[in-house]
Amino acid sequence: MLAYGATLASMAILTTGCKKEAQSQEQQAPELAVMTVQTTNESLDTSYPATLEGENDVQIHPQATGFLTKVCVQEGQHVTKGQTLFEIDKVQLQAAVDQAQAAVAVAQANVNTATTNANNNKMLYDKQIIGSPAYQTSVDALNAAKASLNQAVANLTAAKKNLSYAVVTAPASGVIGSIDIKEGSLVSPSTLLTVLSNNSDIQASFSFTQNELLQLTNNGQKTIQQTIAAMPPVRLQLPNGEVYAREGKIVSISGVLDTDTRSVTAKAIFPNPDGLLHSGNTGKILIPNTFNDVIMVPQNATYTMQDMRFAFVVNDSNKVSSRVITVSDLDDGKSFIVTDGLKPGERIVTEGVGISVKDGMTITPKK
């Protein structure tokens, strides 16, 4: 019985030892995802923060002073050229017109009287009943009356013009911006009523760095115009992450470098027939870059240390070793283009990199 018990105890110890060894082996060879790198043709988007502006943003100011009596439009409303936007109190402006008309009538009467006097004096002068000075005085009076009439007519024209300014109309078709002025407010030519954005086309402004401009122009071997002509259509990523349905075109790149930011301003135009894009919005310009026969790896399959980037390469024995790799400066935020350090057919770890994967460990590749 003692021998039998010892045998059972020995078997238990062996079994426990085997289990621990198996568990240790499992711990030493974790199951991780790997990928076999291959060359491929890829198109990556480089993104640039952009600010959107209407093709022609017009500040709307009244050309007359008075109380705002009516706001005829709403913020965000699309209006056509000549449409009424605001109305200003016409009482004082109409009174000015009436007063100017009365002044014209008085001036016209004075001209009539002066004309009669001048004609009568002309007959008396011809008959030598009066002298030349008396006749000349009547002619001067007539000329003065005519000048006063001309001034009165000009004042009437100005008054009528001011009266027309009581109705503020749209100088072009577009979309109404914010309206901060309320009905009843006193407005003048210095008052900004709103901004009218002609947004049938939207202009997106963004910047290239000095180095990016050199790359685009092939270190200055191409002109800005040649660079723009050769650039592909661009896309616009909206603030919610969606990409605008219509493609745009880069139309200008400033040749002047900003001394503070070391960058140049570029502009792209996007068609906006549905009015989805608005002046003042933000987004990202996406410029595609095509690469042929390159190795692409997920960014989470790499890690950095002391300004160097590494990947874990898996050999035929499933042993992991870290390797320095070089990647392109261009990326889409998800993948890297590997320019050096990996060869087609090699396997790399894509899971747990920078967290649980250690140099020299053995793994079990996931199938």
C-alpha positions as CSV (number, residue, x, y, z in Angstrom):
1,M,0.0,0.0,0.0
2,L,2.8,2.4,0.8
3,A,4.5,1.6,-2.5
4,Y,1.2,2.1,-4.4
5,G,0.6,5.4,-2.6
6,A,4.1,6.6,-3.5
7,T,3.5,5.7,-7.1
8,L,0.3,7.7,-7.2
9,A,2.0,10.6,-5.6
10,S,4.8,10.5,-8.1
11,M,2.3,10.3,-11.0
12,A,0.5,13.3,-9.5
13,I,3.7,15.3,-9.3
14,L,4.6,14.4,-12.9
15,T,1.2,15.3,-14.1
16,T,1.3,18.6,-12.3
17,G,4.8,19.3,-13.7
18,C,3.6,18.5,-17.2
19,K,0.7,20.9,-16.8
20,K,2.9,23.6,-15.5
21,E,5.4,23.1,-18.4
22,A,2.5,23.2,-20.9
23,Q,1.2,26.3,-19.3
24,S,4.6,27.8,-19.3
25,Q,5.0,27.0,-23.0
26,E,1.6,28.5,-23.7
27,Q,2.7,31.7,-21.9
28,Q,6.0,31.8,-23.8
29,A,4.2,31.4,-27.1
30,P,1.2,33.7,-27.1
31,E,-1.1,33.6,-30.1
32,L,-0.7,36.9,-32.1
33,A,-1.8,38.1,-35.5
34,V,0.9,38.4,-38.1
35,M,1.0,39.5,-41.8
36,T,3.2,38.7,-44.7
37,V,4.4,41.9,-46.3
38,Q,4.0,42.3,-50.1
39,T,4.5,45.1,-52.6
40,T,1.4,46.8,-53.7
41,N,0.2,49.9,-55.5
42,E,-1.5,52.4,-53.1
43,S,-3.0,55.8,-53.1
44,L,-2.6,57.7,-49.9
45,D,-4.3,61.0,-49.0
46,T,-2.4,63.8,-47.4
47,S,-4.7,66.1,-45.4
48,Y,-4.4,69.8,-44.8
49,P,-6.7,71.9,-42.5
50,A,-8.7,74.3,-44.5
51,T,-11.1,77.2,-44.1
52,L,-14.0,77.7,-46.5
53,E,-15.1,81.0,-48.0
54,G,-17.7,81.9,-50.5
55,E,-16.6,82.8,-53.9
56,N,-17.6,86.4,-53.2
57,D,-18.5,87.4,-49.6
58,V,-20.1,90.9,-49.6
59,Q,-20.7,92.9,-46.5
60,I,-24.1,94.5,-46.5
61,H,-24.2,98.1,-45.1
62,P,-27.1,100.5,-45.4
63,Q,-26.5,103.7,-47.4
64,A,-28.9,105.7,-45.4
65,T,-29.3,106.5,-41.7
66,G,-32.6,105.6,-40.0
67,F,-34.4,103.1,-37.9
68,L,-34.6,99.5,-39.2
69,T,-38.3,98.8,-39.7
70,K,-38.2,95.3,-41.3
71,V,-35.9,92.4,-41.7
72,C,-37.1,90.6,-44.8
73,V,-34.8,87.6,-44.8
74,Q,-33.5,84.9,-42.5
75,E,-30.1,83.6,-41.7
76,G,-29.0,80.9,-44.1
77,Q,-31.6,81.9,-46.7
78,H,-30.7,81.9,-50.3
79,V,-31.5,85.1,-52.1
80,T,-31.3,86.4,-55.7
81,K,-29.8,89.6,-57.0
82,G,-32.1,92.5,-56.4
83,Q,-34.2,90.8,-53.7
84,T,-35.2,93.0,-50.7
85,L,-33.2,92.3,-47.6
86,F,-34.0,95.1,-45.1
87,E,-36.2,98.2,-45.0
88,I,-35.4,101.4,-43.2
89,D,-37.9,104.0,-41.9
90,K,-38.9,106.2,-44.8
91,V,-40.7,109.0,-43.0
92,Q,-37.7,111.3,-42.6
93,L,-36.3,110.3,-46.0
94,Q,-39.7,111.0,-47.7
95,A,-39.9,114.3,-45.9
96,A,-36.5,115.2,-47.3
97,V,-37.8,114.4,-50.8
98,D,-40.9,116.6,-50.3
99,Q,-38.8,119.5,-49.0
100,A,-36.4,119.2,-51.9
101,Q,-39.4,119.2,-54.3
102,A,-40.7,122.3,-52.7
103,A,-37.3,123.9,-53.0
104,V,-37.2,123.1,-56.7
105,A,-40.7,124.7,-57.2
106,V,-39.5,127.9,-55.5
107,A,-36.3,128.0,-57.5
108,Q,-38.2,127.5,-60.7
109,A,-40.5,130.4,-59.8
110,N,-37.5,132.6,-59.1
111,V,-36.1,131.6,-62.5
112,N,-39.4,132.6,-64.2
113,T,-39.5,135.9,-62.4
114,A,-35.8,136.6,-63.2
115,T,-36.4,135.7,-66.9
116,T,-39.3,138.1,-67.2
117,N,-37.3,140.9,-65.6
118,A,-34.3,140.2,-67.8
119,N,-36.5,140.2,-71.0
120,N,-38.2,143.5,-70.0
121,N,-34.9,145.1,-69.2
122,K,-33.5,144.0,-72.6
123,M,-36.3,145.9,-74.4
124,L,-35.8,148.9,-72.3
125,Y,-32.0,148.8,-72.9
126,D,-32.5,148.4,-76.6
127,K,-34.7,151.6,-76.5
128,Q,-32.0,153.2,-74.4
129,I,-34.5,153.8,-71.6
130,I,-32.2,152.1,-69.1
131,G,-28.4,151.9,-69.0
132,S,-26.2,148.9,-69.4
133,P,-25.6,148.4,-65.7
134,A,-29.3,148.1,-64.9
135,Y,-29.7,145.5,-67.7
136,Q,-26.7,143.6,-66.6
137,T,-28.0,143.4,-63.1
138,S,-31.2,141.7,-64.3
139,V,-29.1,139.2,-66.4
140,D,-27.0,138.4,-63.3
141,A,-30.1,137.8,-61.3
142,L,-31.4,135.4,-63.9
143,N,-28.1,133.5,-63.9
144,A,-28.2,133.3,-60.1
145,A,-31.8,132.0,-60.2
146,K,-30.9,129.3,-62.7
147,A,-27.9,128.2,-60.6
148,S,-30.2,128.0,-57.5
149,L,-32.6,125.9,-59.6
150,N,-29.8,123.5,-60.6
151,Q,-28.8,123.2,-57.0
152,A,-32.4,122.5,-55.9
153,V,-32.7,119.8,-58.6
154,A,-29.5,118.2,-57.5
155,N,-30.8,118.2,-53.9
156,L,-34.0,116.6,-55.0
157,T,-32.1,113.9,-56.9
158,A,-30.0,113.1,-53.8
159,A,-33.1,113.0,-51.6
160,K,-34.8,110.6,-53.9
161,K,-31.6,108.5,-54.0
162,N,-31.5,108.4,-50.2
163,L,-35.2,107.4,-50.2
164,S,-34.3,104.5,-52.5
165,Y,-31.7,103.4,-50.0
166,A,-34.4,102.8,-47.4
167,V,-34.9,99.5,-49.2
168,V,-31.6,97.4,-49.0
169,T,-31.4,94.9,-51.8
170,A,-29.1,92.0,-52.5
171,P,-26.2,93.1,-54.8
172,A,-25.7,89.5,-55.9
173,S,-27.2,86.1,-55.5
174,G,-26.0,84.2,-52.4
175,V,-26.7,83.0,-48.9
176,I,-27.5,85.3,-46.0
177,G,-25.1,85.1,-43.1
178,S,-25.7,86.0,-39.4
179,I,-28.1,89.0,-38.7
180,D,-27.2,90.6,-35.4
181,I,-29.3,93.8,-36.0
182,K,-32.9,93.8,-34.8
183,E,-35.9,95.7,-36.0
184,G,-36.1,99.1,-34.4
185,S,-32.3,99.6,-34.2
186,L,-30.8,102.8,-35.5
187,V,-28.5,102.0,-38.4
188,S,-26.1,104.0,-40.5
189,P,-23.6,103.4,-43.3
190,S,-21.1,102.1,-40.7
191,T,-23.6,99.4,-39.5
192,L,-22.9,95.8,-40.8
193,L,-26.3,94.3,-41.4
194,T,-25.1,90.9,-42.6
195,V,-22.7,89.2,-45.0
196,L,-24.0,87.9,-48.3
197,S,-22.0,84.8,-49.5
198,N,-22.1,83.9,-53.1
199,N,-21.4,80.2,-52.5
200,S,-22.2,78.6,-55.9
201,D,-18.5,77.8,-55.7
202,I,-16.6,77.4,-52.4
203,Q,-13.0,78.4,-51.9
204,A,-10.9,76.3,-49.5
205,S,-7.8,78.0,-48.2
206,F,-5.0,75.9,-46.8
207,S,-1.2,75.9,-46.5
208,F,1.9,74.0,-47.8
209,T,5.1,73.9,-45.8
210,Q,8.3,75.1,-47.4
211,N,9.5,71.5,-47.8
212,E,6.2,70.4,-49.3
213,L,6.4,73.2,-51.8
214,L,9.9,72.2,-52.8
215,Q,8.7,68.6,-53.3
216,L,5.7,69.8,-55.4
217,T,7.9,71.9,-57.6
218,N,10.7,69.3,-57.8
219,N,13.1,71.5,-55.9
220,G,12.1,74.5,-58.0
221,Q,12.5,72.8,-61.4
222,K,8.8,73.4,-62.1
223,T,7.0,76.7,-62.0
224,I,4.0,77.2,-59.7
225,Q,1.7,77.3,-62.7
226,Q,3.2,74.0,-64.0
227,T,2.8,72.5,-60.5
228,I,-0.9,73.5,-60.3
229,A,-1.6,72.2,-63.8
230,A,-0.1,68.8,-62.9
231,M,-1.9,68.4,-59.6
232,P,-4.8,65.8,-59.4
233,P,-8.3,66.7,-58.3
234,V,-8.6,67.0,-54.5
235,R,-11.4,66.1,-52.1
236,L,-12.8,67.8,-49.0
237,Q,-13.3,66.1,-45.7
238,L,-16.1,67.7,-43.7
239,P,-15.9,68.2,-39.9
240,N,-18.1,65.1,-39.3
241,G,-15.5,63.0,-41.1
242,E,-17.5,62.5,-44.3
243,V,-16.0,63.3,-47.6
244,Y,-17.8,65.9,-49.8
245,A,-19.3,64.3,-52.9
246,R,-17.8,66.7,-55.5
247,E,-14.1,66.9,-56.2
248,G,-12.3,70.2,-56.3
249,K,-9.3,71.7,-58.1
250,I,-6.3,73.6,-56.7
251,V,-6.3,77.0,-58.5
252,S,-3.6,78.9,-56.8
253,I,-0.4,78.6,-54.7
254,S,1.1,81.7,-53.3
255,G,4.7,82.3,-54.3
256,V,5.3,84.3,-51.1
257,L,6.6,82.5,-48.0
258,D,5.1,83.5,-44.7
259,T,8.2,84.4,-42.6
260,D,6.4,83.3,-39.3
261,T,5.0,79.9,-40.3
262,R,7.4,79.1,-43.2
263,S,4.4,78.2,-45.3
264,V,2.6,79.3,-48.4
265,T,-1.1,79.7,-48.9
266,A,-3.0,77.5,-51.5
267,K,-6.6,77.7,-52.6
268,A,-8.9,75.0,-54.0
269,I,-12.3,75.6,-55.6
270,F,-15.3,73.2,-55.0
271,P,-18.6,73.4,-56.9
272,N,-21.4,73.9,-54.4
273,P,-24.7,73.8,-56.4
274,D,-26.7,72.4,-53.5
275,G,-25.5,75.0,-51.0
276,L,-24.2,72.3,-48.7
277,L,-20.9,74.1,-48.0
278,H,-21.0,77.4,-46.2
279,S,-18.6,80.3,-45.8
280,G,-16.8,80.1,-42.5
281,N,-16.9,76.3,-42.3
282,T,-13.8,74.3,-41.8
283,G,-12.6,71.0,-43.2
284,K,-9.5,69.1,-44.6
285,I,-8.2,69.1,-48.1
286,L,-7.3,65.6,-49.2
287,I,-4.6,65.4,-51.8
288,P,-4.1,61.9,-53.3
289,N,-0.5,60.5,-53.7
290,T,0.0,57.3,-55.8
291,F,2.8,54.9,-55.0
292,N,3.7,51.9,-57.1
293,D,5.4,48.7,-55.8
294,V,5.7,49.7,-52.2
295,I,5.4,47.9,-48.9
296,M,2.5,49.0,-46.8
297,V,2.2,48.1,-43.1
298,P,-0.4,49.1,-40.5
299,Q,0.8,51.9,-38.2
300,N,-0.1,49.8,-35.1
301,A,2.4,47.2,-36.3
302,T,5.3,49.5,-35.6
303,Y,6.6,51.3,-32.6
304,T,9.2,54.1,-32.0
305,M,12.2,54.4,-29.7
306,Q,14.7,57.1,-29.6
307,D,13.4,58.7,-32.8
308,M,13.7,55.3,-34.6
309,R,10.8,53.2,-35.9
310,F,10.8,49.4,-35.4
311,A,8.7,46.4,-36.5
312,F,8.8,42.9,-35.1
313,V,9.8,40.4,-37.8
314,V,8.9,36.7,-37.3
315,N,11.3,34.0,-38.6
316,D,10.6,30.5,-39.7
317,S,10.7,29.3,-36.1
318,N,8.1,31.9,-35.1
319,K,10.7,33.8,-33.1
320,V,10.3,37.5,-33.0
321,S,13.1,40.0,-33.5
322,S,12.9,43.8,-33.7
323,R,14.1,45.6,-36.8
324,V,14.7,49.2,-37.6
325,I,12.5,50.4,-40.5
326,T,12.2,53.6,-42.5
327,V,8.9,55.0,-43.5
328,S,7.7,57.8,-45.8
329,D,6.7,61.1,-44.3
330,L,3.4,60.7,-46.2
331,D,0.7,58.6,-44.5
332,D,-3.1,58.4,-44.2
333,G,-3.1,58.0,-40.4
334,K,-3.7,54.3,-40.7
335,S,-0.7,52.8,-42.7
336,F,2.9,53.5,-43.3
337,I,4.9,53.2,-46.6
338,V,8.1,51.3,-45.7
339,T,11.0,52.6,-47.7
340,D,13.7,50.4,-46.0
341,G,14.0,47.6,-43.5
342,L,11.5,45.0,-44.8
343,K,11.4,42.7,-47.8
344,P,8.5,41.1,-49.6
345,G,7.6,37.7,-48.1
346,E,8.7,38.5,-44.6
347,R,6.3,38.3,-41.7
348,I,5.7,40.9,-39.1
349,V,3.6,41.0,-35.9
350,T,0.5,43.2,-36.1
351,E,-1.0,42.7,-32.7
352,G,0.3,43.7,-29.3
353,V,3.2,45.7,-30.7
354,G,4.6,48.1,-28.1
355,I,2.5,46.4,-25.4
356,S,3.1,42.7,-25.0
357,V,5.5,41.7,-27.8
358,K,9.1,41.4,-26.7
359,D,12.3,41.0,-28.7
360,G,13.4,37.3,-28.9
361,M,10.1,35.8,-27.8
362,T,8.4,33.0,-29.6
363,I,4.8,33.4,-30.7
364,T,2.0,31.3,-32.2
365,P,0.8,33.1,-35.4
366,K,-2.9,33.3,-35.6
367,K,-4.4,31.5,-38.5
